[in-house]
């Protein structure tokens, strides 16, 4: 899931005037890089590593295509602050205060307190707010109230009331609380819901919403905040003139410029519908846009833009703002298109019940792309693969677009190893398989997950959307189901028949080893001791792995080994594990197709939430030897237009930020469109 072009001729003179006043100034500190000496690593702090990426193929784009990319990236950044406010109601106030301190404080910057303040601000920047980007737990400053008050006074900065207190108390401890047995909406700090709105309020409100065409259900709740005023529940819609209107007007301005340089009519028509959607907030227009966008597959440039993924909503209704602008990698896309061309074969040969298989898998396009810019929920922490749109009926009737973010994956691969493989792999054979086949296994798993996984299967007639039937477990079930599709076919000779691998068995073994190792052990380094697993993807990796481990115990499929006080997991029978993955895939599709809430609750709560505390403590202790942080994210390249004396763009230059703080401050200065949102 996780993310996502009007042919309109502009008069030359109008284009010059339009561009003249809207070119962003070049940041003061950038460093140009060339491929030969490009440095991927930027800096590290707390549990974060900051990287940078290049834009391969930029020089092969025409000036018109480069303008399209530039306008789309500006549109994305124009809405950047929406994500901050969506994440938490006080985020923008807190960020403005911390940034003012950071840029104006003239006191002693050699103290431990200042170092801790700087680290805290960078963590807030990385998470687009005061809650951890992955664990959802509130970030805790390593300085006290007194020191922050000193900084506020020294810089004449105001931060008071709840926005100040929240940094040091236990209130709003979780951005998204997925725990069983609590009111998930009330207990989540995410700003999708107003104070005192409950799970029941949400369910009751959307029971009254009936789509004009039940066969094409609208995505109710996707682009709104739900609040309670005088006891009445109502929506505040994100649109021009509505909630976030000031930022949305900026987004529209840049999208209209992009429309004027669209590569083709289909891309232009899609952009026109996206603009209309931002102006009206109409969900039927959103569906019309997604149909048009899915069908617009020609051209060198594509994008993801709007309120899309619902992982940050504990009930799965509301979309987080995100944008990704991308350029096709034609060589890799051609090699990997074979998956989408054979989508029907994969569907026909899957272990699903026959009634849950699609008779015709339509419109699945797969491309490897190079990212040119990201914003909102896609930045600084970014996905590596995306399949959109998310509406089940559009996937079934029209198809979907799947992309793998090639230059992002390459940057991760070039960021340097950590030695964790040698520590947590059971033996030399496992290490060798990972070193030789791990990257291709990961790449293919991502492709199979996005192209085949999310596009596969169908709901039973009359069964509602998964956000309604599976509720707070919908996201983790869908991600686990797509993972299982990838795992099932990674250990299949079909991949070799299609020319995608040279040795399907070794690639499959490397994939299985890595998935089990991560799902049962290494991903635990991302949790504090005692925490439950709450993030949807992390949950799905654990429940898939733990279920397979338990169900295979009788045949010793996966063996738990203790050696020198350390735990390892060794796969003794890859074919039986392959069969187990097939059984679980069949069951997860049944759960989705039938809307079986009791079954998904038992699966996730039974295998995906609780952590063995002894094993967790052991993993954390073993991981202490590795200084490399467990999370990575990116600064974006900066596109700098060059203009002639009349204001016409004559070239667009790609530059790179020297440091994370510089980019964050540049963004805050130039894309500060929601200063007063609450």
N, C-alpha and C positions, 0 to 999 in steps of 0.2 A: 504494500500500500504506500504508505509513506511517500508520495509527493506528486503532485504536480500542482493557428497562430493566427485581410480586408484589402482588399486591394483598393487603394485610394490614391489618386494622383494629386499631389500638392503642387500648386504653382510655385515655381522656383523662388520668386520674390517673397512669397508667404513663408516658405521654408526658412529663408535667411532670417526674416524677422522673428519667426518662432524660436529659432535656435539661439538668437543673439543674447537674450537675457536669461537663459536657463542653463548655461554651461556652468558646471560646478568648478570652483576654483581649485587649483592643484594644491594638494596638501603640502605643508612646509617641509616635511621630512620624508622623503621617499628614496629608495635606493633601486636603481635599475639593475636588473640581473640578466644574464644570458645563460643559456642552458649549460654551458661548460662549467660554470662556477656557481650554479644555483644551489643555494643552501635551503633545504627543506625545514630544518629546525629553527625556530625563532627564540623560544624561551620556555622555562618551566616554573611553575609555582604550585604550592599545595599539591593536589592530586591531578594537576592538569599539565599537559604538554601542548604548546602552541606550535603549529606548523604553518607552512605556506605552500601554495601550489601554482604551477604555471598554466598557461592556456595554449596548449599545442594546437596548431592550425590557425591561430589568430591572423597571421600574415597572409593566409590563403583566402580570407574573406574579402569581399569587395567592400568599398567604403560604405555603401548603402547597408550591407549586412552588419558592418561594425557599428553603424549608427543604431541599427535595430537592437543590437546587444546592449549598447550604451543606454538607450532609452529604457529598455526593460530592466536593467540593473538599477537605474535611477528610480523607476517605479517601485521596485522591490524595497529599496532603502527608504523611500518616502513613507512607507508604512511600518518601519522598524519599531517605532515606539508603541504600536498597537500590541505587539507581542509582549512587551514589558508590562503594559497595563493589564492584559489578559492574564498574565501569570500571577499578579498580585496587585491589589488596589493601591498599595503605598509604594510600589516599586519606582515609579518615576520621581516622586518626591525624594525618596532615599537616594536614588542615583544622582539627581541634580545636586543634592547637598554634598555627597561624597566626592563628586567630580569637582565641585567648587573648592572644597578643601584641598584636594590633590593638586589643583592648578594654581592656587593662591597662597598656600601655606609657606611661610618664610622661616619657620622655626627649625629646630634641630631634627634633621632627617637621618641621623645615624643611630637613633635609639631603637630598641627592640619594639617598642610600641608603634613607631612609625612604620617599621618593616611589616608588622602585623596588620596595620591599617592598609598599607599598599596591597598586601596579599589578599585581604578581605575584599577590597574594591575590585581587584582583578577576578576574583571568584564570582562576585556579583555580575560583573560584565559578561563573564563566560556563560553564566546561567540565565542571562536576561532577567535577573531579579535575585531576590534574597533566598530562594530555595534551590537546592542542588539540582542541576539539570537532569540527573539520572535517578538519584535516590528519592528525590522530592522532599527530603528533609530540609528544614530551615538551616541556613548557614550560620555558624556561631562565630562571632568575632573573637579574636584572641587578645582583645584589649577591653577595658572596662568603660562604664558610663562616664567616669570622671575624665578619662583621656579624650573621649569623643567630645565632651563638653568643652574641654580646653581647645580642641581643634576648631570647633564651631565658633567659639569666642574669638580666637586668633584670626579667623578668616571672615568674620562678620557674616557667617552662614546661619540660616535658620532651619532647624529640623526639630520639631516639637510634637508633643502629644503622642498619640498612638504610633505615628510613624517613627518616632524616636524610641519609644518603649519597646516596640516589637523586636528590635534588634537584640534585646537582652532578656526578654521574658520567654515563657513557654507557650504563649498564644500563637495560633496559626502555625503549628509545628510542621504540618505536612501540606505541601501544595496540592497533592492528590492523595487522598486516603482511600485505599481500596480494601481495607480490612473488612472481614466478615463480621456481621453483627452490629455495625455502627451505621449511623445515618451518613452515608458517604458524602453527600452534598454539604451537609452542615459541618462535617469534620474536615473538609477540603478548603484550603485557603485560596485556591485558584479563583480568579475574578470573573468566572462565567456566571456566577449566581450572586444575587444580593444577599444581605444579612437575613437570616431566619428562613431562607428557602430550604425546603426539605426534599428528601427523595420522593415522598408522597406528593408534594406540590408539583414536582416535575412530571411524575407519572400521570397525575390527574389533568394537568394542563395539556399534555400531548394526546391524551385520550380523546380530546375534543377535536383534534386536527385530523381531517379526513382529506386525503389527496383527491383531486378531481378525477384522476385515473388511478384506481387501486393497483393496476398492473405496472404503473410507473410512479411509485411513491416518492413524494418530495422529501427532501432532507430537512425536515422541520428541526429548528433549533440550531442549524449549522452556523448561521451568521447573526447571532443575537446573544444578548445577556438576559437572563431571566431574573426578574426582581419582584419583590412583594411591596406594594404601596397601599397603605390603609387596608391591609388584609387581602388585597386583590393581586393575584399573580399576573404579570404582564411582561412582554418582551420589549427590549430596547434593541432595535435593529441596527447593525453596522451598515451604514450607507451614507452617501452624500446628504448632508442635512440631518443625519441621525447620529448615533453613537459613533465616535471616531471620525466624524465627518470632515474635520480639518485635514487629517492625514489622508483620508480617502480622496479628497479633492486633489491633493498632490499626486496620488497614485494615478488618478484619472488623467491628469495633465500629461504625465509621461507616457501613459498607455496610448493616448491620442497621438502623440508624436510617433510612437512605435507603429501604430496603425498606418501612419502616413508613409512608412518605409517597409511595409510588410512585403515578404518575399513572393507571395502569391495570393490569389483570391481567397482560398480556403483559410489560410492563416489570418488574413485580414478580416474575414467574416467572424472568425472566432474571437479575435481581439475586440471587434465591435460589440459582440454579445457580452464579453467580460466587462467592458466599459458600461454598458447598459445595466448590468447586474450591480456594479458598484454604485451607480446612480440611483437605482430603485430598491435594491435589497430584495428583489423578487426571486423566489426560489425556483419558479418555473423557468425564468431566464437563466438561472444557474444550471439547470439541467440542459436547456437548449445550448448553452455555452459548452458544457462538457461533451455533448454529442458532436458539436462542431469541432471542438479541440481534438477529440479522439480521432476524428476523420481527417484532420489536417496533418498528414504524415510526410509531405514533401517539404524540401527546403533544408538549409544548412543550420538554421537556428530554431530552437524551441524553448519553452519556458514552463514553469509551474508558478502560479500566482493566485493567492486568495486565502480564504479560511477553509482549510482542507482536513488535516488529520485530527482525529478526535481523542487521541491518547490522553490529553490533559484534562478531559472531562471525565469525572468518575462514572458517569452514566453513558458516556459515548455519544452525546448529541452535538456538542459545540466544537467548531473547528478552530484550530490555532492558525494565526496568520503566518504564512511562509512563502518564500519565493526562491526559485532556483532558475538561473538563466544558463543555457547550455548550447554547445556547438557540437555537431555530429562528428564522431570519429569514424569515418567511413570504412576504413580498413577493418577495424575490430567489429563494427556493426555488421559488415558483410559476413564475417566469419561466424558471428553468433546468431545471425538471423535464422540459421537453420533450426533453432529451437522453436521460434514462432511458426515457421513453415511446417513443423511437425507437431504442432500443438494437439491436433486431433488424435494422432497416434498415442501420445502420452495419456490423453483423456480416456481413450478406448481401452488401453492396457493397464489402467490404474486399478488398485484393489478395491475401489469404491463399489457399493451396491449399485446395481444397474440403474435403478430408478434415480440415483443421485448423480449420474453422469450426464454431461451435456451431449446431445445428439450432434450439435454443431458448435464447435468453438470458433467464434468469429472475431476477426479484427484485432488479433493480438500482435502488436508490433513491438519489436525489441531492438534497442539501439544502445551501443556504447557511446557515451557522450563525454565531452570535456566541459567542466563547469567554468563559467566566466564570472559568476557572482552569485551570492546567496544572501538572504536576509530573513529576519523573523525566526521562526522555530527551526529553520535549517542552518542557522549560523549563531555562534561559532561552531557548535557541535552539529555535524552534518550526517545525513544518511549516506550510504554507498550505493543504494539501489532504490528505485521507486517504481510503483505500479499504480496508475491512476486511469480513470476516475474510480472512486470508491463505491458508487451506487451499484448494487447488484444487478439491477435491471438494465443499466447501460452496458455493463460488462457482457451480459447475456445477449442483448439485442444488437449492440454496436461494436463492442470490443473494448480494448484497453491499450494503453501505452506503457511499456516497460523500458526503463533505462537503467544502465549501470554507469556510475560516475567514475569514468576511467582515470582521470587525472587525480581525483581524490584518493582512489585506491592506490595509485602509483606513489603518491606522496606518503601515504601510510607505510607502504612497503619500503620506501627509501629513508624512513625516519630512524632506522637503526634497531637492532635486536636488543632484547633485555635479559636473555639467559633463562627466562621462565620456562621455556620448553624443556631444557635439560633438567630443571628442578622437578617438574610435575609429570613428565612423560615416564612411563613405566620402564622402558628398556631402549636399547640402541636402535632396534628395528623401528619402533614408534617414532623416534627422533629422525631417523633417516627418511621414513615415509613423509613426515611433515616437511622436512627440508627440501625434498625433491618434488613432492606433489601437493604440498599444502596450499600454495598460492593458486594453482589451477583449480584445486578442489573448492577453495573459497569462492573463486570467481564463478565457477559453474553452479555452486549452491545458491549464490545470490541470483544468478540468471534463472535457474529453475524455480526458485522461490517466487520471484517477481513475475516471470513470463507464464509459467505453467501453474504454479501453486495458486496465486490469487485469482487466476482466470478459470480454475477448474471447479467442477461441482455445481450443483444447483439446489435451490430451496424447493421443498415440497409445495405443491399448490396450496395457497391459503395461509402459508406460514409467513409471519411478518419479518421485517428487517431484524438483523441480529442484535442491533442496539436495543430493540424492544423485547426480543425473546430471551437473549442471553445477558442483557443488561451490563453490569460492571465486569463481566467476564468475556464480553464480545471481542475486545481487542486482542487479548492474550490467546483466545481460542483461534482466531483467524491467523495470527502470526505463527502459532504452533502448527496449524494445519498446513500453511504454506511451507514452513520448514520441513515438515514430514514429506511433502511432495518432493522437495529437493533431495532429501536424504534417501528416499525410496529409489529414485532414479539415478542417483550418483553411483549406486552399486548395481549397474545394469549395463550389459554389453552394447545396448543401443547407442550409448554415447560414443563408443568407439566406431560403431557402424556409421555414425553420422560424421565421423572425422573430427570430433571435438577433443578426443584424448587419444593417446597412443597406448595406454595400458589402463583400461577401465577399472580393473580389479584393484590396482595399487592406488589409483585416485580415490576410489570408493573407500578403501581402508583408511587412507589418510583423512578423509572427510569424517568417517565414523569415529576414529580416534579423537580427532580434534573436537568434535561436537560433545562427546561423552566427557572428555577431560574438562572442557569448559563448563558444561551444564552441571556437572556434579562437584567440581572443585574450583577451577581458576576464576570463574566469574565472582566467587565469594570475596575476592580481594576488593570488590567495589562496595561491600557492605560493612557497616560497623558491627562489631560483635554484639549479638543479641537482637539484631534487626531481622524482621521478616523480609521476604522478597516481595516487592510491590510493583516495580516497573514491568510493563506488559511483556516486553521481549525477554527480559531476564527471567520472568516467571515461566514463559513458554519453554525456554531452553531447559529449565530445571524440571518442569513436569514431563516433558518428553523424555529426558534422560533418566529421571528417577523411575518413571513408569516402565521403561524398557529394562532397567536394571532389575526391578522387582519381578517383572513377569518372566524374565529369563533366568531367575535364580535356580529353578529346578534343573535346567540344562547347563548351568554355569556359563551362560552366554557372556556375561560381563563379570569378571572376577575382581573382588575387592582385595587388595594385597597390602599387607603391612610389613614394611622392611625398614629396619633401623629407626623405628619410631615414626615412620612416614607412611602416608596412605597413597596408594596408586590404584588406578582402575585399568584392567587389562581385558581387551576383547578377545575371547577365546574362539568365538564362532561368528564370523562376519555374516554368513548367509542366514543364520538364525536371527541375528540382529536385524538384518534386512527384512525378514519376514515379520518380526515384531513391529518394525516401523510401519510396514504395510497394514498390520492389524490396527494399530493406533490411528493411522490415517483414515482407515475405513470408519472407525468409531467417531473421530472428530468431525468427519463430514456428515455422519448420521446426526450428531448432536446439532450441527449447524442447520442441516436440511430440515430437521424436525423441530428445531427450537427447543431442545431439551435442557431446560435450565437446571434441573436437579442433577443431571449427569455432568454438565460442565462445572457446576459448583463442586461436586465430589472430586472430579479430576483435578481441578486447579488447587482447591484447598487441600486435597489429600497428597498431592505430589509437588506443587509448585510454590508454596508459600513458606512453610516452616523449614528451618535450617538446622542440621545437626550441629549443636554448639561446640562439641569437642572437635569435630572436623573443621569447623569454621575457625576456631582458635588456632588449630594447627596450620591451616592454610595461611592465615595472617602472619603467623610467626615465620613460616618458611619464606614468605614474600618480602620480609623486611630486608633481605640482602639485596633487593633490586631497587635502586633509587628511581628508576624510570616510572613516571606516574601511570596509573591505569587508564586515564582518559585523555583523549586527544581532540583538538579542534583546530580551527584555521582562522588566520587573517585572510581577507580577500585581496586579490589584485585590485589595483585602483586604475580605472580607465580615465585617462585625461585627454579631453578633446583639444585639438589645436584649431584655431580659427583664423580667417583672414580679416582684413580691415572692415569688411561688411558684416562680420559675425557669423559667416558660413563655416561650418565644420569642414576642415580640409584633411584632417587625419585624427586618429585616436590612438594614443600611446598607452601601452601597458606598463605600469610601474608597480612597485612592491613596497609595503610599509616595512620600516625597520623593526618596529616593536608593536606589541599588542596594545599597549596603552595609547600609543599615537593614533592607531586606527580607531579605537573606541572613542577617544576625545574628538577626533575628526568627524565621526558619525554624529556624535551628540551635538556638535556645533552646526553641522550642515543639514541634519535631518530631524531637527527638534520641532516636530509638528503637533505634539500633544502636551504642551507644558502644563495645562490646567485640568487635565482629565482626572476624574476621581471615580 
